[in-house]
Amino acid sequence: MNTTLRSSDSVGTPGRGLQLHTLRDSPDSLPEIIHQVADVGYDGVEFAGRFLQADPHAVRSVLTEHNIEPIAAHVDLHHLESNAEAIVDRCLAAGCSRVIVPHVGNGYFRTTDRAASTAKRLNEVADRLAVDGIEFGLHTTRGMFLPVLDRFGLGVPSRIPLPMNGWSFIADAIGTATRIDEFAIQTHTGFGTLLTEMTDQIEFEVDIGWVAAAGFDPGTVFDLLGDRLFSIHIADVALTRRFPPAFRSVAPGDGIVDLPAALRAARQSDASWLVFEDDDPTDLQLSVARGIDILSQDSDRW
């Protein structure tokens, strides 16, 4: 593989990856898509849903042909818990040695106990995957950075059943009224509970768009994670409603993220990979080309 890339055991320039969810609407097969991504100049690809249906041997063949690194496969937590063996077999056949959970619902971080219970589930999955040499990571979401209700004297109300947007509304109100700084991240959010309760073998993939949506500087999160930071999603979101806050994904550079600052911090972090993701591209080819340009050029240009 490309010796200029970083791995969890080496230090160097972060690899330039593409989250293939960006190309989920492409009519081409996964091997054909990997071929196209290689031609653009990416060093690696991160698999999404289509990976679970593709022929893993064909995928491995095209990765090897183009010297493309399989960064990780995004797989839902429930799928991993119910069918880990099939996921492991598919990853090993494709030559992919890492699985990342892309999304855990906001409700799993409503209270400290719920966040701790989520951490326990993730630890169990990590232990299972480790048996076969598969590393494990977690993609960050905005919900992880919302205040946990029991840390603000709301222990009893936090146990009252509420719709998902009900508890999120309360958490957003607390976050608006109470400044949660970088120190409070560790004591007053679900993310902080994960840092304490999850085994160190679980790494993080930080999505800078959703970190910014939670009101935090991505660089602060990079620093908190240190060598537990595996990869960084270069993504972005736009505010669609002020209160309770609502966001939608947009092309990196078109939303609320300070992209030059985030790129500078990312390149100074311990991340092995910078992974471009455009959740809703209007032009697939243009988005992929723009991604490699962003990842390849000096951050002061943006």
Backbone bond lengths (Angstrom), bond angles and torsions (degrees), N, CA, C in turn:
res aa  C-N    CA-C-N  psi(-1)  N-CA   C-N-CA  omega(-1)  CA-C   N-CA-C  phi
1 M - - - 1.461 - - 1.531 110.70 -
2 N 1.316 116.62 171.62 1.444 122.19 -177.58 1.516 110.86 -64.57
3 T 1.323 117.45 118.27 1.462 120.77 -174.42 1.517 113.02 -75.85
4 T 1.334 118.89 -7.14 1.456 120.07 178.09 1.517 112.02 -84.55
5 L 1.326 116.78 -9.05 1.452 120.08 -178.09 1.506 110.95 -77.76
6 R 1.334 114.75 163.16 1.451 120.31 175.89 1.508 109.19 -99.55
7 S 1.289 116.65 150.95 1.457 122.31 169.20 1.505 106.74 -129.33
8 S 1.333 116.05 175.62 1.458 119.26 -179.43 1.516 111.48 -65.95
9 D 1.349 118.27 -10.76 1.452 120.85 -178.55 1.522 112.89 -113.01
10 S 1.327 118.24 5.37 1.451 119.69 -178.49 1.517 110.28 -138.75
11 V 1.334 115.75 164.00 1.446 120.94 -177.32 1.520 108.38 -121.10
12 G 1.323 116.94 137.70 1.451 121.88 179.64 1.506 109.68 175.37
13 T 1.325 117.20 -160.87 1.453 121.38 179.01 1.525 109.99 -72.84
14 P 1.335 118.00 132.59 1.473 118.75 179.03 1.520 111.61 -58.73
15 G 1.331 116.57 141.13 1.452 121.24 175.67 1.517 110.81 -69.35
16 R 1.324 116.26 156.66 1.465 122.72 -179.61 1.521 108.48 -104.05
17 G 1.322 116.05 110.58 1.453 120.44 -176.07 1.510 113.33 -118.30
18 L 1.334 114.49 162.87 1.462 121.42 175.32 1.519 108.97 -123.67
19 Q 1.325 116.90 127.88 1.456 121.63 171.37 1.537 106.91 -77.12
20 L 1.322 116.10 118.16 1.462 120.33 -172.68 1.526 113.80 -72.35
21 H 1.333 117.42 -5.68 1.467 119.96 170.15 1.528 109.77 -58.58
22 T 1.329 116.29 -27.68 1.462 121.60 177.03 1.524 110.94 -56.50
23 L 1.342 116.67 -32.64 1.463 121.85 -175.69 1.526 112.76 -108.03
24 R 1.327 116.65 25.61 1.466 120.08 -176.40 1.527 112.46 -62.95
25 D 1.345 117.94 -24.16 1.470 121.00 -179.08 1.528 112.89 -92.31
26 S 1.319 116.71 3.66 1.462 119.51 177.98 1.533 109.47 -68.44
27 P 1.328 118.33 139.46 1.467 120.58 178.21 1.528 112.57 -78.45
28 D 1.323 117.96 -8.00 1.464 121.79 -175.27 1.526 111.39 -80.45
29 S 1.317 115.79 159.37 1.463 121.61 176.98 1.526 109.62 -72.18
30 L 1.333 116.41 163.77 1.462 120.29 -179.37 1.533 111.50 -60.60
31 P 1.347 120.08 -45.83 1.472 118.70 176.11 1.532 113.02 -58.12
32 E 1.339 116.85 -39.28 1.464 119.99 178.33 1.528 110.85 -65.05
33 I 1.312 116.46 -39.51 1.464 120.70 178.91 1.521 110.32 -64.23
34 I 1.337 117.64 -44.07 1.467 121.07 179.22 1.528 110.03 -60.58
35 H 1.320 116.56 -40.83 1.471 121.46 176.99 1.523 110.15 -58.17
36 Q 1.319 117.69 -45.08 1.461 122.08 -178.97 1.528 111.24 -65.95
37 V 1.327 116.20 -41.63 1.465 120.99 -179.86 1.531 110.27 -64.21
38 A 1.324 116.76 -39.85 1.462 121.01 177.78 1.525 110.91 -61.80
39 D 1.322 116.71 -40.83 1.461 120.69 -179.27 1.520 112.03 -63.56
40 V 1.338 117.02 -29.50 1.458 120.80 179.50 1.529 110.72 -73.27
41 G 1.340 117.22 -30.49 1.459 119.82 176.54 1.511 116.57 122.67
42 Y 1.324 118.07 7.31 1.468 120.11 177.95 1.531 110.27 -69.49
43 D 1.332 115.11 151.88 1.464 121.36 177.86 1.526 112.01 -90.12
44 G 1.316 117.22 -23.98 1.456 120.09 -175.71 1.510 112.16 -155.68
45 V 1.315 115.37 165.18 1.463 121.66 176.57 1.520 109.28 -129.63
46 E 1.318 114.32 148.43 1.458 121.05 175.75 1.524 107.06 -114.80
47 F 1.331 115.60 123.48 1.460 120.52 -173.90 1.528 111.88 -78.25
48 A 1.329 114.49 151.59 1.461 121.88 173.93 1.527 108.05 -126.69
49 G 1.323 118.33 -149.09 1.462 122.65 -170.15 1.509 115.63 -56.53
50 R 1.326 118.52 -38.36 1.453 121.74 -175.69 1.534 112.08 -62.32
51 F 1.313 116.29 -24.41 1.465 121.16 179.75 1.525 111.79 -59.74
52 L 1.326 117.33 -30.51 1.460 121.43 -176.33 1.528 112.34 -76.40
53 Q 1.326 117.75 -9.19 1.465 120.81 177.22 1.532 113.01 -112.36
54 A 1.320 117.49 -18.04 1.464 121.07 -174.87 1.524 111.64 -76.10
55 D 1.330 115.67 159.86 1.461 121.94 174.46 1.527 108.32 -73.14
56 P 1.333 118.80 111.48 1.472 120.17 -174.79 1.525 113.19 -64.66
57 H 1.311 117.30 -28.50 1.468 120.31 178.98 1.526 110.86 -70.65
58 A 1.329 116.74 -38.34 1.467 120.40 175.53 1.521 110.70 -66.66
59 V 1.329 115.62 -37.10 1.464 120.46 177.50 1.523 110.07 -63.04
60 R 1.340 116.37 -46.48 1.468 120.14 -179.68 1.526 111.08 -61.67
61 S 1.316 116.12 -39.24 1.461 120.44 -178.50 1.524 111.48 -61.71
62 V 1.331 117.33 -45.29 1.461 119.67 -177.94 1.523 110.89 -73.07
63 L 1.329 118.58 -32.61 1.462 121.10 174.64 1.525 110.79 -61.10
64 T 1.331 115.75 -45.62 1.458 120.75 179.76 1.520 111.56 -65.84
65 E 1.331 115.90 -42.08 1.468 120.92 -179.24 1.516 111.75 -58.23
66 H 1.334 116.75 -38.78 1.468 120.64 -174.59 1.525 113.26 -104.83
67 N 1.337 116.85 7.20 1.461 120.69 179.54 1.534 111.39 55.51
68 I 1.319 115.43 44.89 1.463 122.83 179.15 1.530 109.30 -102.64
69 E 1.326 116.01 132.15 1.448 121.48 -178.52 1.541 110.48 -83.65
70 P 1.332 118.78 131.04 1.470 120.51 171.26 1.531 108.80 -81.93
71 I 1.310 116.40 98.76 1.469 120.97 -171.78 1.522 111.04 -63.57
72 A 1.310 116.26 -51.11 1.464 121.96 -178.22 1.518 108.65 -172.79
73 A 1.319 115.42 167.13 1.468 121.59 172.96 1.520 108.23 -116.75
74 H 1.324 117.01 127.28 1.463 121.39 174.40 1.527 108.70 -79.87
75 V 1.319 116.51 121.97 1.461 121.60 -179.58 1.526 108.68 -137.58
76 D 1.324 116.45 133.35 1.466 122.88 -179.52 1.525 111.14 -60.64
77 L 1.332 116.55 144.05 1.461 121.91 -177.98 1.522 111.85 -58.84
78 H 1.327 118.15 -44.83 1.464 120.86 -179.15 1.528 110.91 -62.77
79 H 1.306 116.60 -37.37 1.466 120.53 178.23 1.530 110.37 -64.53
80 L 1.316 115.91 -41.51 1.464 119.79 178.74 1.527 111.47 -65.00
81 E 1.322 116.05 -39.75 1.460 119.49 -178.30 1.527 111.86 -69.93
82 S 1.325 116.60 -31.26 1.467 119.48 -175.55 1.521 113.64 -94.73
83 N 1.335 117.29 -20.46 1.465 118.76 -172.31 1.529 111.50 -147.98
84 A 1.321 115.70 47.29 1.462 120.19 -175.51 1.520 112.39 -60.83
85 E 1.337 117.10 -38.54 1.462 120.46 -176.21 1.529 111.33 -59.93
86 A 1.326 116.61 -43.51 1.464 119.96 -179.25 1.524 110.98 -66.12
87 I 1.336 117.07 -38.27 1.462 120.66 178.37 1.522 110.13 -65.40
88 V 1.323 116.62 -43.99 1.466 121.03 179.11 1.522 110.46 -60.55
89 D 1.325 116.80 -47.19 1.460 120.61 -179.43 1.522 111.58 -59.38
90 R 1.325 115.84 -42.44 1.468 120.48 -178.90 1.530 110.42 -66.43
91 C 1.316 116.95 -43.56 1.465 120.52 -179.99 1.521 111.21 -63.47
92 L 1.328 116.58 -45.05 1.459 119.75 -179.44 1.524 111.12 -63.62
93 A 1.323 116.77 -39.07 1.462 120.58 179.32 1.527 111.33 -65.36
94 A 1.338 116.50 -34.84 1.467 120.86 -178.71 1.523 112.55 -86.44
95 G 1.348 117.33 -8.75 1.455 120.24 -177.91 1.509 113.81 80.33
96 C 1.336 116.26 22.04 1.461 122.16 -179.67 1.527 108.88 -100.76
97 S 1.321 117.08 124.37 1.467 120.36 -172.59 1.521 114.09 -108.33
98 R 1.341 117.15 13.49 1.471 118.67 -178.62 1.521 109.78 -144.05
99 V 1.332 115.57 140.83 1.462 123.52 175.03 1.525 107.71 -122.29
100 I 1.326 116.09 138.82 1.463 121.72 178.52 1.524 109.38 -128.34
101 V 1.319 116.16 131.85 1.463 121.15 173.92 1.533 107.61 -79.11
102 P 1.338 117.94 120.03 1.468 120.04 -172.88 1.516 115.42 -81.05
103 H 1.323 117.13 -26.31 1.468 118.39 -175.26 1.521 110.34 -155.58
104 V 1.315 115.43 129.94 1.461 121.93 170.57 1.523 106.33 -121.68
105 G 1.321 117.66 127.31 1.461 122.58 -173.47 1.514 114.32 -56.66
106 N 1.336 116.14 150.73 1.462 122.11 -178.57 1.522 113.05 -55.27
107 G 1.331 116.79 -34.75 1.463 119.98 -176.63 1.514 113.93 -61.78
108 Y 1.316 117.49 -22.65 1.459 121.00 179.36 1.527 112.05 -72.81
109 F 1.337 117.04 -4.43 1.466 121.13 -179.27 1.526 111.61 -124.20
110 R 1.341 116.66 20.78 1.463 120.25 -177.58 1.525 111.65 -63.67
111 T 1.326 116.73 -40.22 1.459 122.43 -179.67 1.519 109.78 -131.61
112 T 1.328 115.20 167.63 1.463 120.07 177.38 1.520 110.64 -60.86
113 D 1.339 116.87 -41.91 1.471 119.95 -179.83 1.523 111.51 -62.93
114 R 1.336 116.96 -40.89 1.463 119.48 179.58 1.525 110.85 -66.18
115 A 1.322 116.32 -40.38 1.461 119.80 178.42 1.521 110.63 -65.00
116 A 1.344 116.76 -39.47 1.460 120.96 178.43 1.526 110.72 -65.80
117 S 1.335 116.69 -38.69 1.461 120.57 177.30 1.527 110.58 -64.89
118 T 1.327 116.98 -38.93 1.458 121.10 176.57 1.524 110.30 -62.73
119 A 1.327 115.93 -42.74 1.469 120.48 178.15 1.525 110.85 -59.89
120 K 1.315 116.77 -39.71 1.463 120.55 179.30 1.528 110.85 -62.87
121 R 1.324 116.77 -43.31 1.471 120.30 177.94 1.526 110.90 -61.50
122 L 1.315 116.13 -42.82 1.456 120.15 179.83 1.528 110.94 -65.41
123 N 1.330 116.71 -38.55 1.463 120.28 177.48 1.527 111.12 -61.26
124 E 1.319 116.33 -40.42 1.463 120.25 -179.69 1.528 111.08 -65.26
125 V 1.331 116.25 -39.57 1.466 119.52 177.42 1.528 109.95 -66.02
126 A 1.329 116.95 -42.28 1.462 120.61 179.70 1.523 111.12 -59.53
127 D 1.336 116.04 -43.00 1.471 120.02 179.16 1.528 110.83 -63.00
128 R 1.329 116.25 -40.66 1.473 119.44 -179.31 1.529 110.92 -65.32
129 L 1.323 117.22 -44.56 1.456 120.63 -178.19 1.530 111.58 -68.43
130 A 1.323 116.12 -33.77 1.471 120.58 -178.38 1.520 112.04 -62.43
131 V 1.316 116.72 -27.68 1.473 120.80 178.99 1.521 110.45 -56.44
132 D 1.344 116.46 -35.68 1.462 121.31 -178.74 1.525 112.92 -104.11
133 G 1.332 116.50 14.93 1.460 119.80 176.18 1.507 115.06 77.32
134 I 1.338 117.57 19.79 1.462 121.52 178.27 1.527 108.69 -96.58
135 E 1.328 116.56 122.77 1.460 121.11 176.98 1.525 109.59 -80.22
136 F 1.338 115.25 161.15 1.459 119.74 -169.31 1.513 110.20 -136.79
137 G 1.339 115.34 141.28 1.452 120.25 179.49 1.518 112.13 -144.88
138 L 1.334 115.21 171.13 1.471 122.70 -178.17 1.509 109.39 -131.96
139 H 1.328 115.61 129.33 1.464 123.63 176.93 1.527 108.39 -84.27
140 T 1.323 117.46 133.21 1.464 120.20 -177.67 1.524 111.56 -77.98
141 T 1.328 114.86 150.42 1.460 122.93 176.89 1.527 109.15 -130.25
142 R 1.309 116.29 165.72 1.457 119.96 178.41 1.528 111.11 -62.66
143 G 1.345 116.60 -38.44 1.455 120.23 -176.79 1.511 113.87 -58.73
144 M 1.331 117.77 -30.34 1.467 120.62 179.22 1.524 112.09 -63.31
145 F 1.342 115.92 -26.59 1.456 120.36 -174.43 1.529 113.17 -99.18
146 L 1.335 117.13 4.35 1.463 119.95 173.70 1.525 109.91 -77.26
147 P 1.329 118.07 152.36 1.464 119.55 178.75 1.524 111.48 -62.93
148 V 1.334 117.08 137.57 1.468 120.50 171.74 1.525 107.34 -78.76
149 L 1.332 116.72 132.74 1.469 120.31 -168.19 1.511 113.52 -64.71
150 D 1.340 118.18 -34.49 1.466 119.39 -175.92 1.513 112.80 -70.53
151 R 1.314 119.21 -14.30 1.462 121.67 178.26 1.522 112.13 -80.17
152 F 1.336 116.60 -4.62 1.455 120.63 -178.01 1.533 111.11 -122.51
153 G 1.334 115.91 33.06 1.454 120.54 177.76 1.503 114.62 71.38
154 L 1.302 117.51 21.83 1.468 121.71 -178.09 1.523 110.66 -113.49
155 G 1.321 116.45 37.43 1.459 120.36 -178.09 1.510 113.17 -58.09
156 V 1.338 117.11 -47.40 1.468 120.55 -179.53 1.523 111.30 -70.46
157 P 1.354 118.68 -51.12 1.468 118.02 177.97 1.522 113.21 -58.07
158 S 1.332 117.16 -30.79 1.461 119.53 -177.64 1.516 112.32 -67.26
159 R 1.354 116.28 -17.62 1.470 119.51 -179.76 1.522 112.30 -93.89
160 I 1.333 116.85 -5.09 1.457 120.74 178.38 1.526 109.05 -77.11
161 P 1.337 117.89 128.31 1.471 119.22 179.31 1.529 110.73 -59.47
162 L 1.327 115.75 129.11 1.454 122.27 178.34 1.521 109.34 -136.86
163 P 1.329 117.17 151.37 1.461 117.88 171.45 1.528 109.34 -59.89
164 M 1.322 116.54 157.23 1.453 120.87 -178.43 1.515 111.97 -52.55
165 N 1.351 117.07 -44.73 1.452 118.95 -178.48 1.520 111.71 -72.82
166 G 1.351 117.11 -16.43 1.459 120.45 178.29 1.512 111.73 -69.09
167 W 1.337 116.35 -51.35 1.465 117.69 -179.52 1.526 111.12 -71.16
168 S 1.342 116.85 -32.32 1.462 119.48 177.73 1.528 110.46 -64.76
169 F 1.344 116.61 -36.41 1.466 120.85 177.20 1.524 109.96 -60.36
170 I 1.350 117.02 -45.50 1.459 120.99 179.22 1.524 110.53 -63.04
171 A 1.325 116.34 -45.27 1.465 120.42 -179.22 1.528 110.65 -62.32
172 D 1.337 117.15 -41.27 1.461 119.71 178.18 1.524 111.17 -64.35
173 A 1.329 117.02 -38.12 1.459 120.70 178.53 1.531 110.34 -63.61
174 I 1.323 116.35 -42.31 1.468 120.23 177.32 1.518 110.52 -62.97
175 G 1.338 115.38 -45.04 1.453 119.56 -179.57 1.512 112.75 -62.03
176 T 1.340 117.00 -34.05 1.459 121.17 178.70 1.527 111.24 -71.83
177 A 1.332 116.20 -39.76 1.468 120.59 -176.75 1.528 112.67 -82.27
178 T 1.327 117.29 -25.52 1.464 121.54 -175.63 1.509 109.72 -122.14
179 R 1.305 115.73 118.78 1.457 119.71 -179.60 1.529 109.79 -69.75
180 I 1.324 117.09 118.76 1.457 121.50 176.50 1.524 107.54 -102.60
181 D 1.326 116.22 105.91 1.454 120.12 -177.84 1.521 110.53 -89.24
182 E 1.325 116.63 -172.61 1.456 120.77 -175.04 1.523 112.22 -63.22
183 F 1.327 117.30 -27.35 1.462 119.43 178.81 1.528 111.00 -76.91
184 A 1.331 115.18 -37.95 1.465 119.58 -179.91 1.519 111.81 -71.21
185 I 1.328 118.05 -20.06 1.465 119.73 175.15 1.523 109.58 -53.50
186 Q 1.324 116.11 -40.17 1.461 120.44 -174.51 1.520 112.99 -78.04
187 T 1.338 117.98 -19.78 1.464 120.55 -175.33 1.522 113.79 -113.14
188 H 1.328 118.33 -18.67 1.466 120.09 -171.27 1.525 114.19 -125.30
189 T 1.325 118.08 11.68 1.463 120.16 179.98 1.530 109.94 -131.78
190 G 1.330 115.03 161.47 1.452 119.87 175.27 1.517 111.76 -62.64
191 F 1.318 116.87 -33.49 1.462 121.06 178.08 1.528 110.31 -59.94
192 G 1.329 116.53 -42.54 1.457 119.79 178.17 1.515 112.15 -62.60
193 T 1.324 116.71 -38.89 1.467 120.19 177.42 1.522 110.71 -64.82
194 L 1.328 116.97 -40.20 1.466 120.08 176.96 1.520 111.02 -60.08
195 L 1.336 116.80 -42.39 1.459 120.23 179.80 1.523 111.37 -59.16
196 T 1.330 115.34 -36.13 1.467 120.01 -178.07 1.515 112.32 -80.71
197 E 1.320 117.05 -40.71 1.463 121.45 -169.54 1.527 114.57 -94.70
198 M 1.324 118.10 -22.63 1.460 119.08 -178.58 1.524 110.36 -82.25
199 T 1.315 115.42 143.15 1.446 120.64 176.13 1.528 110.42 -61.45
200 D 1.325 116.26 148.81 1.462 120.96 -178.23 1.516 112.63 -65.03
201 Q 1.332 117.81 -16.58 1.470 118.99 -179.80 1.525 112.04 -72.69
202 I 1.341 117.32 -14.13 1.463 120.54 176.86 1.524 108.78 -87.80
203 E 1.330 115.98 121.42 1.456 121.39 179.87 1.531 109.73 -97.34
204 F 1.319 115.35 170.59 1.458 120.95 -177.90 1.529 110.94 -117.11
205 E 1.322 113.52 145.43 1.456 122.17 168.41 1.524 106.38 -115.14
206 V 1.319 116.46 111.24 1.463 121.38 -173.63 1.518 110.30 -92.67
207 D 1.319 116.32 123.30 1.453 123.39 175.57 1.524 107.81 -93.00
208 I 1.338 117.23 110.57 1.463 119.59 -173.34 1.519 111.80 -68.42
209 G 1.329 117.84 -25.02 1.462 119.53 177.98 1.513 112.07 -65.67
210 W 1.341 116.53 -47.57 1.461 119.37 -177.36 1.524 112.31 -76.73
211 V 1.330 117.98 -25.14 1.465 119.75 172.04 1.528 109.60 -65.49
212 A 1.328 116.36 -44.94 1.463 120.26 178.17 1.525 111.08 -63.80
213 A 1.341 117.07 -37.33 1.459 120.47 178.20 1.522 111.89 -63.30
214 A 1.337 116.19 -29.26 1.468 120.32 177.50 1.523 112.22 -80.48
215 G 1.338 116.93 -5.61 1.456 121.07 176.27 1.510 114.96 94.88
216 F 1.327 117.62 15.25 1.457 120.54 -177.47 1.520 111.83 -114.68
217 D 1.316 114.64 156.39 1.458 121.98 175.12 1.522 108.31 -80.20
218 P 1.339 118.62 123.21 1.466 119.24 179.34 1.518 113.59 -53.52
219 G 1.335 117.08 -36.78 1.458 120.02 179.98 1.513 112.87 -59.42
220 T 1.337 116.66 -34.16 1.462 120.91 177.45 1.528 110.45 -63.36
221 V 1.330 116.29 -41.79 1.459 120.30 179.55 1.528 110.46 -68.01
222 F 1.336 117.21 -40.28 1.466 119.88 176.54 1.524 110.35 -56.04
223 D 1.327 115.48 -45.20 1.463 120.14 -177.56 1.523 111.60 -65.85
224 L 1.332 116.68 -39.95 1.458 120.16 179.20 1.524 111.61 -62.14
225 L 1.320 116.60 -36.62 1.460 120.77 -176.35 1.523 112.85 -80.23
226 G 1.321 117.82 -32.93 1.460 119.69 -179.24 1.515 111.45 57.38
227 D 1.347 116.24 -127.68 1.466 119.24 -176.74 1.522 112.94 -79.51
228 R 1.331 118.34 3.64 1.466 120.74 172.26 1.530 111.34 -85.86
229 L 1.326 115.95 -2.91 1.466 121.85 177.10 1.524 108.56 -86.60
230 F 1.329 116.29 113.58 1.466 120.19 179.20 1.522 111.86 -92.27
231 S 1.326 116.66 -48.54 1.460 119.94 -175.10 1.523 110.44 -145.93
232 I 1.329 114.41 161.94 1.463 121.07 -178.42 1.525 108.56 -128.68
233 H 1.316 116.12 125.50 1.464 120.44 175.32 1.524 108.62 -84.78
234 I 1.324 115.29 118.33 1.460 121.11 174.13 1.524 106.09 -85.19
235 A 1.325 114.66 93.96 1.458 122.75 -174.74 1.531 107.91 -137.37
236 D 1.321 116.73 176.82 1.457 119.46 -176.70 1.523 109.74 -155.23
237 V 1.324 115.86 158.85 1.462 122.17 177.54 1.522 109.36 -139.77
238 A 1.325 116.06 156.88 1.458 122.54 175.67 1.523 109.18 -119.20
239 L 1.317 116.38 142.99 1.463 122.15 177.64 1.513 109.48 -75.71
240 T 1.334 116.56 126.79 1.462 120.72 178.90 1.525 112.37 -110.56
241 R 1.334 117.38 -16.13 1.465 121.60 176.78 1.522 107.80 -153.39
242 R 1.336 116.57 137.55 1.457 119.92 -175.02 1.524 112.85 -78.47
243 F 1.345 117.95 -43.93 1.465 117.83 178.22 1.523 110.97 -151.07
244 P 1.351 115.80 131.03 1.463 122.77 -11.19 1.521 109.87 -63.61
245 P 1.328 117.69 145.85 1.460 120.21 -174.33 1.525 112.23 -58.51
246 A 1.309 115.47 140.62 1.468 121.73 174.29 1.520 107.39 -137.60
247 F 1.324 115.23 145.35 1.460 120.55 -175.11 1.523 109.56 -137.06
248 R 1.327 115.03 159.05 1.459 121.07 170.91 1.522 108.16 -134.47
249 S 1.312 116.00 150.65 1.453 120.77 179.18 1.527 110.02 -71.37
250 V 1.329 115.77 140.29 1.464 122.45 175.78 1.523 108.06 -136.25
251 A 1.317 116.19 170.75 1.464 120.55 178.69 1.524 109.86 -62.58
252 P 1.332 118.56 138.33 1.464 121.03 177.57 1.523 111.67 -52.18
253 G 1.332 115.30 129.82 1.459 121.47 -176.90 1.504 113.75 98.52
254 D 1.346 117.65 -11.46 1.467 121.15 -177.85 1.522 112.76 -105.58
255 G 1.335 118.09 4.01 1.457 121.19 -175.53 1.515 113.24 -121.84
256 I 1.324 115.74 -145.96 1.464 121.36 -172.64 1.520 113.72 -86.24
257 V 1.328 118.26 -11.72 1.461 121.17 -177.76 1.531 110.54 -71.10
258 D 1.322 115.90 134.51 1.461 121.30 170.02 1.527 106.05 -79.51
259 L 1.324 116.19 89.52 1.463 120.58 -170.95 1.523 113.43 -63.08
260 P 1.337 120.26 -44.02 1.467 118.37 178.05 1.527 112.74 -58.29
261 A 1.341 116.56 -43.68 1.465 119.58 -179.53 1.521 110.99 -67.04
262 A 1.329 116.61 -40.28 1.465 120.05 -179.52 1.526 111.00 -65.54
263 L 1.330 117.37 -39.78 1.463 120.70 178.82 1.523 111.30 -66.24
264 R 1.326 116.83 -40.32 1.464 119.43 177.74 1.520 110.67 -61.55
265 A 1.332 115.61 -46.04 1.466 119.64 -179.90 1.521 111.09 -65.59
266 A 1.336 116.56 -37.45 1.464 120.67 -179.38 1.525 110.93 -63.49
267 R 1.319 116.37 -41.70 1.465 120.28 -178.02 1.528 112.38 -72.78
268 Q 1.330 116.43 -16.95 1.465 120.58 177.11 1.527 111.96 -96.81
269 S 1.329 116.64 -1.18 1.462 121.21 -176.61 1.523 110.77 -88.21
270 D 1.327 115.10 -176.35 1.464 121.22 178.15 1.534 112.00 -90.80
271 A 1.319 117.92 9.93 1.465 120.39 -176.31 1.521 111.76 -65.45
272 S 1.317 115.89 139.76 1.460 121.22 175.46 1.520 112.20 -83.59
273 W 1.345 116.99 -25.85 1.461 121.41 -174.47 1.524 111.29 -139.73
274 L 1.324 115.50 142.17 1.457 123.53 164.33 1.524 105.87 -107.82
275 V 1.322 116.31 121.71 1.466 121.47 -172.54 1.528 109.46 -118.13
276 F 1.313 115.91 115.25 1.462 121.04 179.61 1.527 109.83 -77.42
277 E 1.335 115.26 136.57 1.470 119.76 176.20 1.517 109.91 -143.48
278 D 1.314 115.26 127.39 1.463 122.88 173.05 1.518 106.14 -120.39
279 D 1.323 116.76 106.89 1.465 121.26 -172.37 1.525 113.87 -69.56
280 D 1.320 116.91 -25.33 1.464 118.75 -174.59 1.529 110.26 -142.28
281 P 1.338 117.50 64.07 1.468 119.79 -176.66 1.520 112.06 -71.53
282 T 1.325 116.15 141.28 1.458 120.27 176.14 1.531 111.01 -85.88
283 D 1.334 116.76 -24.07 1.461 122.55 178.26 1.519 106.97 -137.05
284 L 1.333 117.62 109.75 1.461 121.07 -173.26 1.525 112.08 -60.71
285 Q 1.309 117.67 -48.90 1.457 121.06 -177.74 1.521 111.85 -64.27
286 L 1.319 116.30 -41.05 1.459 120.52 179.73 1.526 110.63 -65.09
287 S 1.320 116.71 -40.89 1.456 120.73 -179.80 1.525 111.23 -63.65
288 V 1.331 116.75 -45.19 1.461 121.15 -179.92 1.532 110.64 -63.02
289 A 1.328 117.17 -41.27 1.460 121.23 178.67 1.522 111.06 -67.08
290 R 1.311 116.50 -40.05 1.471 119.77 179.02 1.527 109.96 -65.26
291 G 1.333 115.96 -36.26 1.457 119.44 179.75 1.511 112.96 -60.67
292 I 1.319 116.98 -48.01 1.465 119.20 -178.36 1.520 110.30 -67.09
293 D 1.329 117.14 -31.17 1.462 120.35 177.31 1.526 110.19 -65.51
294 I 1.331 116.49 -45.55 1.464 120.71 179.23 1.526 110.94 -62.11
295 L 1.312 117.09 -43.61 1.457 120.73 -176.45 1.526 112.50 -73.01
296 S 1.322 117.85 -21.54 1.462 121.62 -172.69 1.523 113.32 -96.89
297 Q 1.328 117.81 -25.10 1.456 120.20 -172.40 1.519 111.62 -94.40
298 D 1.322 114.36 162.99 1.461 122.05 176.92 1.527 108.31 -59.17
299 S 1.332 116.68 131.74 1.465 121.33 -176.71 1.527 112.25 -61.95
300 D 1.353 119.43 -21.37 1.449 120.43 -179.73 1.525 112.23 -68.05
301 R 1.339 116.70 -14.24 1.472 119.67 178.33 1.518 111.60 -73.14
302 W 1.324 117.60 -21.00 1.465 118.77 -168.67 1.514 111.56 -104.12
